[in-house]
Amino acid sequence: MKFLVHTYGCQMNVRDSEAVEALMLAAGHVKAATEAEADVVIVNSCTVRQKAEEKAVGKAGNLIAAKKITGLMGCAVKRMGEDVFKRLPKLDFAVGPRRFGAIPRLVERCLTGERRLLEVAGDDEVPTGLDAHPDAPRTKSGEAAFQSYVTVLLGCDNRCSYCIVPDVRGHEYSRPAREVIAEVRSLAAHGVKEICLLGQSVLRYGVRNAAWSPDDPSSPGGYMEAFPRLLEALNAIEGLERIRFTSAHPKGCTDELVRAYMEFPKVCRHLHLPVQSGSDRVLKEMGRRYTRAEYLAAVAKLRAFDPEFAVTTDVIVGYPGETEEDFEATRSLMEEAGFDNAFVFKYSPRPGTRSAALPDDVPTAEKERRDQMLLADQERRGQSRNERLVGTVRDVLAEGPSLRNAARWSGRDGGNRIVVFEPTDAIRAGDIVKVRIVAAHPQTLIGEI
């Protein structure tokens, strides 16, 4: 059978989809080049925002109408449970985010005529299939991959008031270090040069399990050192050039983490550190477990040893009860932190979260105004920070032709900044090249070999 996977949502969903593709290939199925030629189509869903869930469910409905064997996987399935078949009565199968390892088996059952199959794991169930990778990872163009995601932490126990992730992804589960190291070694042996370690709050790796000892990387130990020691082990893998990770929480910005950045050269000096608000009152309402001062102290700790250290963030505007004073506190925090980039989201309630019980009392037009103000601030701030890099030489991982100008190539430096440059004939995707920065834009650097 020919199959295809459509993915909506975060990097973790991208990685889950890659694992499903590997499992389907191992089961003897063939990846289709187009949706038209696919016999089986699997839609990997997101439910962090209503619009994302609607897109995935709508796509599955269109596939059912096209008479494909259609499966829905991911977070939306966990949220809806059996109600998924009320939304999509003719759906063939549905699988929660910790049960995607069952998909090849469910496809086989569908081929015998069974329908409306549902598998949703419990919040503490250990997932299967996490280490599934094709023997040689490929890009969408079919070329050998030089970048790959690696999931190290599943679920989340932070319980922020607005977030549905703990309900749909379950409790935290840290993969054994031995398993992660073996996966990364295999990827490096197949030409992968850059990995990005994934977790909803990745710096909490080892809190509930999978910490460390010198003799057995999978045995229990103290979590404060578990993630930095994992970075140390991965830094030693031959052929691997870069290590990234996302997403982080300020509580994880420990001295041990800072030492890992300083001592392990493959660990890229960039951290995505969501702040969500600069108001202590709103942060407390959100259940974020840090104050404005503690967040800024974390940023200062990262920049103290490297002023060019790149910090990016997420911000929510229009949270219930957010006043103009609260909003201005967010603006001033963003200015003080000097973010390299920021992703701004307008608050929308999600069913089942604590904040959904609160009045959504910030008008839509006001949310839009605040959104646009923060984006304009960030454009100016990004321009200023990038201009400081003009004249410097950056190590850039070449990714291929630029989306806007095929005559130029783009790649990223260690701070995850996009760098655009004119290539030479000798450069290949995956090469790390030295590029001198000659011009700067708010979100892009322009350079020359």
C-alpha positions in Angstrom: 0.0 0.0 0.0 1.1 3.6 -0.7 0.8 6.0 2.2 1.3 9.6 3.0 1.4 11.6 6.3 0.2 15.2 6.6 1.5 17.1 9.6 0.1 20.1 11.5 1.6 21.7 14.6 4.9 21.7 16.4 8.3 20.2 15.8 7.3 17.3 18.0 4.5 16.4 15.6 7.0 16.6 12.7 9.2 14.1 14.6 6.2 11.8 15.4 5.3 11.8 11.7 8.8 10.9 10.7 8.6 7.9 13.1 5.3 6.8 11.6 6.8 7.0 8.1 9.7 4.8 9.3 7.3 2.3 10.9 5.1 2.1 7.8 8.1 1.5 5.6 9.3 -1.2 8.0 5.9 -2.8 7.7 6.3 -3.1 3.9 4.3 -0.1 2.8 5.6 2.5 0.2 5.6 6.2 0.7 3.5 8.0 -2.0 4.9 10.9 -3.9 1.5 12.7 -4.0 -1.8 12.5 -2.1 -3.6 11.4 -5.3 -1.6 8.2 -5.6 -1.8 7.4 -1.8 -4.1 4.6 -0.7 -3.7 5.5 3.0 -3.4 9.0 4.3 -2.6 9.8 8.0 -3.2 13.3 9.4 -1.1 14.3 12.4 -3.2 16.9 14.3 -2.5 19.8 16.7 -5.0 21.1 19.3 -3.0 23.9 21.0 -5.3 26.4 19.1 -8.8 25.8 17.8 -7.8 26.9 14.3 -5.0 24.3 14.1 -7.4 21.5 15.2 -10.0 22.6 12.7 -7.4 22.5 9.8 -6.4 18.9 10.7 -10.0 17.7 11.2 -11.1 19.4 8.0 -8.2 17.8 6.0 -9.2 14.4 7.3 -12.8 15.0 6.2 -11.7 15.9 2.7 -9.6 12.7 2.5 -12.6 10.6 3.7 -14.7 12.2 0.9 -12.0 11.3 -1.6 -12.4 7.7 -0.4 -8.9 7.3 1.0 -8.2 5.0 4.0 -7.9 7.9 6.5 -6.4 8.0 9.9 -6.2 10.9 12.4 -3.3 10.9 14.9 -2.0 13.3 17.5 -3.2 15.7 20.1 -6.7 16.4 18.7 -7.5 12.7 19.0 -6.5 12.6 22.7 -8.6 15.7 23.4 -11.7 14.4 21.6 -11.5 10.7 22.5 -14.5 8.7 21.1 -16.1 12.0 20.1 -13.7 12.1 17.1 -16.1 9.7 15.4 -19.0 12.2 16.0 -16.9 14.8 14.1 -15.8 12.3 11.5 -18.2 9.4 11.4 -16.4 7.6 8.5 -12.9 8.0 9.9 -11.1 4.7 9.6 -8.8 5.0 12.7 -7.7 7.5 15.3 -4.6 7.3 17.5 -3.4 9.5 20.4 0.1 10.9 20.5 1.5 8.1 22.6 0.1 5.3 20.5 1.4 6.1 17.0 3.5 2.9 17.2 0.2 1.0 16.6 -0.5 2.7 13.2 0.9 -0.1 11.0 -1.2 -2.7 12.9 -4.3 -0.5 12.6 -3.8 0.0 8.8 -3.7 -3.8 8.5 -7.0 -4.1 10.3 -8.5 -1.5 8.1 -7.4 -3.5 5.0 -9.5 -6.4 6.4 -12.6 -4.2 6.5 -12.5 -2.9 10.1 -13.3 0.7 10.7 -13.6 3.4 13.5 -10.6 2.0 15.4 -9.5 4.1 18.3 -6.3 3.8 20.5 -5.7 6.5 23.1 -3.0 6.0 25.7 -3.2 6.8 29.4 -1.3 9.8 30.7 1.6 7.7 32.1 1.8 5.1 29.3 5.3 4.7 27.8 5.1 5.3 24.1 6.5 3.0 21.4 8.1 3.9 18.1 10.0 6.9 19.4 13.3 5.6 18.1 11.9 4.8 14.6 14.0 6.3 11.9 14.5 5.3 8.2 18.0 3.7 7.8 19.0 6.9 5.9 16.8 9.9 6.8 15.8 11.9 3.7 14.5 15.4 3.1 11.3 16.2 1.3 13.3 16.6 -1.9 14.6 13.0 -1.5 18.1 14.1 -0.6 20.0 12.7 2.4 19.0 14.6 5.5 21.6 16.6 7.4 19.3 17.8 10.1 17.0 15.8 12.4 14.7 16.1 15.4 15.2 13.8 18.3 12.5 13.6 21.0 13.9 13.3 24.5 11.0 14.4 26.7 7.3 13.7 26.2 4.4 15.3 28.0 4.3 18.2 30.4 3.7 18.6 34.1 3.8 22.4 34.2 0.1 22.9 34.0 0.0 26.5 32.7 -3.6 27.9 32.9 -4.1 28.4 29.2 -2.4 25.3 27.9 -4.0 22.0 26.9 -0.7 20.1 26.3 -0.6 18.3 29.6 -4.1 16.9 28.9 -3.3 15.7 25.4 0.4 14.7 25.7 0.2 13.2 29.2 2.6 13.3 32.1 6.3 13.9 31.5 8.3 10.9 30.3 12.1 11.2 29.8 13.6 8.7 27.4 16.5 6.8 28.7 19.8 8.5 27.9 21.2 5.3 26.5 18.3 5.2 23.9 18.8 8.8 22.9 22.5 8.5 22.5 22.1 5.4 20.3 19.6 7.2 18.1 21.9 10.2 17.6 24.9 8.0 16.9 22.9 6.2 14.2 21.7 9.6 12.7 25.3 10.9 12.7 26.5 7.7 11.0 24.0 8.4 8.2 25.2 11.9 7.6 23.1 14.0 10.0 25.1 17.0 11.2 22.6 18.9 13.3 20.1 17.5 15.7 17.4 19.4 17.7 16.3 17.8 20.9 12.6 18.1 21.6 10.5 18.4 24.7 7.6 20.5 25.8 9.9 21.8 28.6 13.1 20.1 27.6 15.3 21.3 30.5 13.1 19.2 32.8 14.6 16.1 31.2 15.1 13.5 34.0 12.7 15.0 36.5 10.5 11.9 36.7 12.8 9.3 35.2 15.8 8.7 32.9 18.5 10.5 34.8 22.1 9.5 34.8 25.0 7.6 36.3 28.6 7.3 35.0 28.3 3.6 34.5 24.7 3.3 33.2 23.3 6.3 31.3 19.7 5.0 31.9 19.9 4.6 35.6 18.4 7.0 38.2 20.2 10.1 39.3 19.8 13.8 40.0 17.8 15.7 37.3 19.6 19.0 37.6 22.5 17.5 35.9 20.7 15.0 33.6 20.2 17.3 30.6 23.7 18.9 30.7 25.2 15.4 31.0 23.2 14.2 28.0 24.5 17.2 26.1 28.1 16.2 27.1 27.6 12.7 25.8 26.0 13.9 22.5 28.8 16.4 22.1 31.3 13.5 21.9 29.6 11.8 19.0 31.7 11.7 15.9 30.3 13.3 12.8 27.7 15.4 14.7 28.4 19.1 14.3 25.5 20.9 16.1 23.1 20.3 18.9 20.0 22.4 19.4 17.1 22.0 21.8 13.6 23.4 22.4 11.6 24.5 24.2 12.8 25.8 27.6 11.6 27.2 30.9 13.5 29.8 33.0 13.7 27.4 36.0 16.0 25.2 33.9 18.6 27.9 33.2 20.9 26.6 35.8 24.7 27.0 36.3 25.0 23.4 35.0 23.3 24.4 31.7 25.5 27.5 31.3 28.6 25.4 31.8 27.3 23.0 29.1 27.0 26.0 26.7 30.5 27.1 27.5 32.3 23.8 27.5 30.6 21.8 24.7 31.3 23.5 21.4 28.6 21.6 19.5 25.9 23.0 21.6 24.5 26.0 19.7 24.3 29.3 21.7 20.6 29.9 21.2 17.7 29.2 23.5 14.0 29.5 22.9 12.7 30.7 26.3 8.9 31.5 26.3 8.0 34.3 28.6 4.3 34.8 27.8 3.9 38.0 29.8 6.0 40.6 31.6 3.5 41.3 34.3 4.0 39.4 37.6 0.2 39.4 38.2 -0.5 37.8 34.8 2.4 35.4 35.2 0.9 34.2 38.5 -2.5 33.9 36.9 -1.0 31.8 34.1 0.8 29.5 36.6 4.2 30.1 35.0 6.1 29.7 38.3 8.5 32.5 37.9 8.6 36.3 38.3 9.6 38.9 35.8 12.8 39.4 37.7 13.6 35.7 37.7 13.0 35.5 33.9 15.3 38.5 33.3 18.0 37.0 35.5 17.9 33.8 33.4 18.5 35.9 30.2 21.3 37.8 31.9 22.9 34.6 33.0 23.0 33.4 29.4 24.3 36.6 28.0 26.9 37.1 30.7 29.4 34.7 29.1 28.4 35.6 25.5 26.7 38.9 24.6 25.8 37.5 21.2 23.9 34.6 22.8 20.5 34.5 21.0 17.3 34.4 23.0 13.9 34.0 21.3 10.6 33.9 23.0 6.8 33.4 22.9 4.4 36.0 24.1 0.6 36.0 24.7 -1.4 39.2 24.4 -5.0 39.6 25.6 -4.9 37.0 28.4 -8.1 37.3 30.5 -7.9 40.4 32.7 -4.8 41.8 31.0 -4.8 45.5 31.6 -2.9 48.2 29.7 -0.5 48.3 32.6 0.1 44.6 32.3 0.6 44.9 28.5 3.2 47.8 29.0 5.0 45.6 31.5 5.3 43.0 28.8 6.6 45.6 26.3 9.2 46.8 28.8 10.4 43.3 29.7 10.9 42.5 26.0 12.9 45.6 25.6 15.1 44.8 28.6 15.6 41.2 27.6 16.6 42.3 24.0 15.1 39.3 22.3 16.6 38.3 19.0 13.1 37.2 17.8 9.7 36.9 19.3 6.5 35.0 18.3 3.4 36.8 19.5 0.0 35.1 19.9 -3.4 36.5 20.6 -5.0 34.7 23.5 -7.8 32.2 22.6 -9.4 29.9 25.2 -9.0 26.1 24.9 -11.7 23.8 26.4 -10.7 22.1 29.6 -8.0 24.6 30.6 -8.2 26.7 33.7 -8.3 30.0 31.8 -11.2 28.8 29.7 -13.4 29.4 32.8 -12.4 33.1 32.9 -14.1 35.8 30.9 -12.3 36.4 27.6 -12.6 40.1 28.3 -10.0 41.8 26.1 -11.7 42.8 22.9 -10.5 41.3 19.6 -9.5 44.7 18.2 -7.4 45.4 21.4 -5.7 42.0 21.1 -4.8 42.9 17.5 -3.5 46.3 18.5 -1.3 44.9 21.2 -0.1 42.1 18.8 1.0 44.6 16.2 2.7 46.9 18.7 4.9 44.0 20.0 5.7 42.9 16.5 6.7 46.5 15.5 8.9 46.7 18.7 10.5 43.4 17.8 11.3 44.5 14.2 13.2 47.5 15.6 14.9 45.4 18.2 15.8 42.6 15.8 17.3 45.2 13.4 19.4 46.7 16.2 20.8 43.4 17.5 21.5 42.1 13.9 23.3 45.3 13.0 25.9 44.6 15.7 26.9 41.5 13.8 27.8 43.3 10.6 31.5 42.7 10.0 31.6 39.5 12.0 32.3 36.0 10.5 29.6 33.4 11.2 29.8 29.6 10.9 26.7 28.9 8.8 25.1 25.5 8.2 24.2 25.8 4.5 20.6 24.6 3.9 20.1 25.2 0.2 18.6 27.8 -2.1 16.8 30.7 -0.5 13.0 30.6 -0.7 12.9 34.2 -2.0 15.8 34.1 -4.4 17.0 30.8 -5.8 20.3 32.4 -6.9 21.2 32.8 -3.2 21.5 30.2 -0.5 20.4 30.4 3.1 21.5 28.8 6.3 21.6 29.4 10.0 24.4 30.4 12.3 24.9 29.0 15.8 22.3 31.5 17.2 19.7 30.2 14.8 19.8 33.4 12.8 18.9 33.1 9.1 21.9 34.0 6.9 21.5 34.6 3.1 24.6 34.4 0.9 25.7 33.7 -2.7 27.1 30.2 -2.9 30.2 28.9 -4.6 30.1 25.8 -6.9 31.8 23.7 -4.2 29.2 24.3 -1.5 26.7 21.5 -0.8 23.7 21.4 1.5 24.9 20.4 5.0 28.3 22.1 4.7 29.3 24.5 7.4 30.8 27.6 5.7 32.3 30.8 7.0 30.2 33.8 6.0 31.1 37.4 6.6 28.0 39.5 7.5 27.8 42.6 5.2 24.2 43.7 5.9 21.4 43.2 8.4 17.6 43.0 8.4 15.3 42.5 11.4 15.1 38.7 10.9 17.9 38.0 8.4 21.6 38.5 7.9 23.2 39.1 4.5 26.7 37.8 4.0 29.4 36.6 1.6 31.6 33.5 1.7 
